[in-house]
Amino acid sequence: MPSHSQESDRAASGPAGPGPEGAVHPPPGNLPPPGAPPLPDGVQDEPGPDAAGPGPAEDEYTTAIRELEDRWRRALADLDNLRKRHARELERERTVERSRTAAAFLPVLDNLELALTHAGADPGAIVEGVRAVRDQAVNVLELLGYPRYAETGVAFDPARHEVVGVVQDPGTPPGTVVEVLRPGYGDGERQLRPAAVTVAKRE
């Protein structure tokens, strides 16, 4: 029959039986797997980085991305507001320019109506009145940047003239404007229309 001291030794050694004499038993808790290298002194087994959550670098990247997205959205909003404001200003400028052009032609219309009220007067006076109104309209176009040109005897210029016919004129050098059938207005990039002309051809 075992003595009381022997039973106490079995209980201390655990179910696997007593260890060798003088062996040190590890404390209870998480044990490293068999074959794992021992941890250095003072280092405890801690959970991995995934369990600890994102690190400081990842937090900085997330913050930077959010700031960039916020700046991008603000830039898009500013660009859209600028586009809308530019469209409003452009339409306002167009309205002002149309009003200015129409107002410049009001005196021309007034003189035409005045000429019509004197339709029963001397025909010569009517012709002179119409000519004066025409000169006034030409002056308005010139002030708007579209001068009239209807010269004959000048060399043909494809940038200013449109040939609608050719004629034989022995006394005129070839390529010279002989007649202007429709005057032109403007010049260069500000040309309303070219002059329709007939040009002398070579014999």
PyMOL commands that set and color helices and strands:
alter all, ss='L'
color gray80, all
select helices_A, chain A and resi 4-13+49-52+56-117+123-143+188-190
alter helices_A, ss='H'
color red, helices_A
select strands_A, chain A and resi 148-149+161-167+177-182+184-185+195-200
alter strands_A, ss='S'
color yellow, strands_A
deselect
rebuild
show_as cartoon
